[in-house]
Amino acid sequence: MAANYSSDKTLHLTLWEEIVENHTNKKRYYHTLEHLESLLFQLTPIKTEINHWNTILFTLFYHDVIYNSLKSNNEEKSAEFAIQRMQLLSVPQEIIKRCENQILATKHHKLSEDTDTNYFTDADLAILGANWETYEQYYKNVRKEYVVYPNLVYNSGRKKALKHFLTMDNIFKTEYFYKKFEKTARKNIQREIDFL
């Protein structure tokens, strides 16, 4: 992907190693390379539906590149990071802007006018509609990332976030992901709320 914009193989390797290093941080349990792999697995079958595949790939690799459970500006910081790295690769400004918007969209997962963004944010939430064993491991890993918070604080915040999803008309914005995950996602979320 990077080779489409820059012939500097050393730079390609440096940027990839940076992505790997950030996603293998010992404080990460869910926002890992496995999460990126899962996103790619979800998006590849609908590649022909996506208008700007290279933008989606940049978004995929950079949307969680900055992740600190104590901060609320991870998306903004990840977007800034992505912009800087894409500029190093001489990526056109229009692709950089689309990528920035997609990364920022993962903060609230709202319906976008851009279909690519909806596909990406839906793929980002696909774990919510996984089978129960996979979902259970997901929420346990999220809890590990927020280990600094006592149960009283964490459970309250987690419930609020989960209930927000249940109040949405549709968790998934695209027909493809809605049909695939909506029903199971709502069951999983309610089940986790009941445990909290």
Secondary structure, DSSP 8 states (H G I E B T S, - for coil): -GGGT---HHHHHHHHHHHHHHHT-TT-SSSSHHHHHHHHHHHGGGGGG-S-HHHHHHHHHHTTSS--TT-S-HHHHHHHHHHHHHHHTT--HHHHHHHHHHHHHTTT----SSHHHHHHHHHHTGGGGS-HHHHHHHHHHHHHHTTTS-HHHHHHHHHHHHHHHHHSS-S--SHHHHHHHHHHHHHHHHHHHHH-
